[in-house]
Amino acid sequence: MSYYQGLEAETVAFRGQNGDPGEAYYARPTRAGRFPGVVVIHHLPGWDEWIMEVVRKFAHHGFAAISHHLYFREGSDAPDDIGARVRAAGGVADAQVVGDTAGAMAYLRGQPNANGKIGVIGFCSGGRHAYLAACTLSGVDAVVDCWGGNVIVDNPKDLNAKRPVAPIDLTEKLNSPLLGIFGNDDANPTADQVNRTEAVLKRLGKRYEFHRYDGAGHAFFNTMRDAYRPEQALDGWKKVFEFLDRHLAASTAAAAAE
Amino acid sequence: MCSYIVEKAALIGSAKGRKGWMRIDTANVYFDHPYHSTLDHVLAIDFTNEGEGGRDRVAVELSAESARALVDRILVALNSGQVAHGTPAI
């Protein structure tokens, strides 16, 4: 069979910050081999069907992918109800999200199919979280920020106990290559904020590539939203997979050892 | 980008959810990305009873235009209804 496709996807248990037991959605190719890992961070409304489609999409493209439920501590109700409660409480703390993301990375590393490389991708508020994680955690080999808003915080009043630092102020600590995907019609981040983020990355000599799309706004990959822009999304996904394939391939030594 | 901005309204009333009728004491109101609607942004309202933990809710996601129209219709219904029932308007 020259073109075998197969994947397995299910909810799994993982350990988040402080070892807290949580749930995550995990998908992997079923063919034999070792695969790079990708942590997929969901947006504020919650752990939804589209994010699970994204996890399966990564498995289809040869990655072992996991999306950890950022609100698992709120119980076992439907993810949308849990998301509503978390929103009413002002969201979850950045430190907790980063700690949970480290736990999701550890889950991937602990699988027998792991090739040892890990990428992190996030959408919307998850894009911001991905940026934060890459500036905070060790062991991130590549990071993708899809239209994460509030990476730059123009109004200091938007900082609080849960979100005490603007991610842009942590950029010096970024030690993995960054891919940024943005719609030029987005209101958060605006095109100007994207330009200012790029200027900081450039000044600090970071490895990055940004792709900006005309005719697209926020969340233009999301097939379940009117915001979906198929032409731009197809090109954006191509950029994502090229970037992750480049940075998450097993090292020559590890591949030779297999 | 998700905004985290939520307006809270204290309520006296009831709502019917998946477990039947329940008392409600709070409406969490926000304009942001939806969970279910295909719209980019919605005016969402979660009716809950925070006094009982707020675990159950009755939720709506409305377009901005329809939410404004609803506000108008609520006021019209209140005014005409209170006149019809001889209840003084608040």
Interface residues (C-beta under 8 A of the other chain):
Chain A: H43 L44 P45 G46 D48 G75 D77 D80 D81 G83 A84 R85 R87 A88 G90 G91 C124 S125 R128 W147 G148 G149 N150 D186 A187 N188 P189 G217 H218 A219 M224 R225 D226 A227
Chain B: M1 C2 S3 Y4 V6 K8 N28 Y30 D32 H33 P34 Y35 H36 T38 L39 D40 D46 T48 G54 R55 D56 R57 A59
